Amino acid sequence: MNFPGNSRRDFVKQSGVLAGGLLILPNLSKANFFSGADDVIKVALVGCGGRGTGAAMQALSTKQNVKLVAMADAFRDKLDACYKNLTAENTTEGANAKGSVKDKIDVPEERKFTGFDAYQKAIPFADVVILATPPGFRPMHFEEAVKQSKHIFMEKPVAVDPAGVKRVLEAAAMAKQKKLNVVVGLQRHYQNSYRELYKRKGTIGDIVSAQAWWNNDGVWVNKRKYNQTEMEYQMRNWYYFNWLCGDHITEQHIHNIDVINWFKGSYPIKAQGMGGRQVRKGKDHGEIFDHHFVEFEYADGSILNSQCRHQPKTMSRVDELIVGTKGRIQFDAAKIVDAKGKVIYSYNKEMENNPYQTEHDELFAAIAKGDYKFSDAENGAYSTMTSILGRMATYSGQVLEWDKALNSGLDLQPKVYDWNAAPPIVPNEDGFYPVATPGITKYV
Ligand SMILES: NC(=O)c1ccc[n+]([C@@H]2O[C@H](COP(=O)([O-])OP(=O)(O)OC[C@H]3O[C@@H](n4cnc5c(N)ncnc54)[C@H](O)[C@@H]3O)[C@@H](O)[C@H]2O)c1
């Protein structure tokens, strides 16, 4: 992958975020092996919602001797629901699992943690940490897991603002020095059809343009409840607040944008786009847009047209397309066609895997062997930044350059994480939140 600035060394020089101590070799103890006297690989789960429960199940369904030993969530009810799911009688799935998932749960009351600081309490018990909270917290949680020398599975996106991207890049460099395996849940990298298409990307010649779509009805809404503080309300309805979610261009469409970056082997240098909210604009819809269309430009002049829309009863498509001088890659169809449209490669979809499981199979196999094999955080950060650049472009309506956006200092996080503290964005007296306005909203 051609990271912006070409190499980490250049990145160190250019960004100045990797100053001082990080260049000193850290203490490598426990850095590339797990800590137990037996062969048990201990896992802590941070963020016990839908994906956290799924990821824990997948970790416990690998061939290795894995145990869930600690859980952390902002809310006790979420943690309890996850624990109940993981310990239910029927959790025996998992192609590779030795024994049922529920037998691999060893989380007594004293290793269940809740609140904003729960992650700090759960991480010390583990060899591997699963980070699956809303993405606003990811930089902070990733930093802590790296500091404590843990292997990591973290969900995408890995940040919601440029300041968070920089924190993740800094911690990623430290993770590399400590030889900590880091897998990011951009699972198309672990999906057979994408991997086979990637091997054959040369057959389409030079990439000249690409398209990416995440168009569908949208996601859940958790309406405000009586007696909630503003902080609790936003935490429970997190999808609609950028300090937690980053808008759906970052939260979901990152998957498609990342595929194009991966196949291009680089990241865009600038973006411009348009977007807004036409359908999803109620009080419980916070501040995010319901559509974005962004033109990303790469250094070689090639263009990615990216579109994402959350509007019911409109065309649904979650897919990518890459056009080269000699042909096209159609990702959802898993086909490569030549310039005349003749199919020159077609992936047999019967061979498709469950990439969510493969991520964990490969990660835990590497950890058990003591191998250092995965360093996904840097690409995760740069693909996250690509999606943030897109959001900054649609919110402002300006042409935004990568370097200026990354160095804009935009930091959406609250100063204080507390149930009674004011979140960074609050509603007006009618209960509506401020929404970005192209032409008025400014970033650089
Ligand atoms: N790779 C994929 O295809 C995929 C699919 C779904 C979700 N995800 C990602 O997983 C992440 C979580 O999504 P989800 O659908 O599970 O959401 P969710 O709301 O179901 O779960 C999030 C959980 O994190 C908890 N949480 C919030 N803040 C916390 C904090 N500071 N400390 C500890 N716990 C905290 C919440 O209470 C909740 O239980 C998101 O980043 C999302 O993009 C990825």
The ligand as a Gaussian input file, in Angstrom:
#p B3LYP/6-31G(d) Opt

LIG

0 1
 N      -17.611000      -4.641000       9.809000
 C      -18.923000      -4.602000       9.728000
 O      -19.529000      -5.032000       8.744000
 C      -19.699000      -4.006000      10.854000
 C      -21.047000      -4.339000      11.026000
 C      -21.744000      -3.752000      12.091000
 C      -21.107000      -2.838000      12.914000
 N      -19.794000      -2.545000      12.703000
 C      -19.110000      -1.542000      13.547000
 O      -19.099000      -1.941000      14.905000
 C      -19.200000      -0.801000      15.750000
 C      -20.374000      -1.005000      16.707000
 O      -21.558000      -1.117000      15.965000
 P      -22.827000      -1.909000      16.526000
 O      -23.724000      -2.092000      15.377000
 O      -22.378000      -3.089000      17.308000
 O      -23.448000      -0.818000      17.510000
 P      -24.258000      -1.118000      18.853000
 O      -24.907000       0.146000      19.246000
 O      -25.081000      -2.337000      18.696000
 O      -23.102000      -1.459000      19.898000
 C      -22.198000      -0.510000      20.409000
 C      -22.000000      -0.836000      21.876000
 O      -20.927000      -0.026000      22.391000
 C      -21.350000       0.444000      23.666000
 N      -20.579000       1.650000      23.982000
 C      -20.788000       2.918000      23.571000
 N      -19.830000       3.717000      24.038000
 C      -19.009000       2.957000      24.797000
 C      -17.850000       3.224000      25.552000
 N      -17.308000       4.457000      25.614000
 N      -17.261000       2.202000      26.215000
 C      -17.779000       0.964000      26.170000
 N      -18.896000       0.659000      25.465000
 C      -19.496000       1.641000      24.773000
 C      -22.833000       0.681000      23.515000
 O      -23.489000       0.802000      24.740000
 C      -23.242000      -0.531000      22.715000
 O      -23.540000      -1.631000      23.530000
 C      -19.346000       0.396000      14.825000
 O      -18.104000       1.003000      14.619000
 C      -19.823000      -0.206000      13.519000
 O      -19.437000       0.510000      12.372000
 C      -19.097000      -3.117000      11.708000

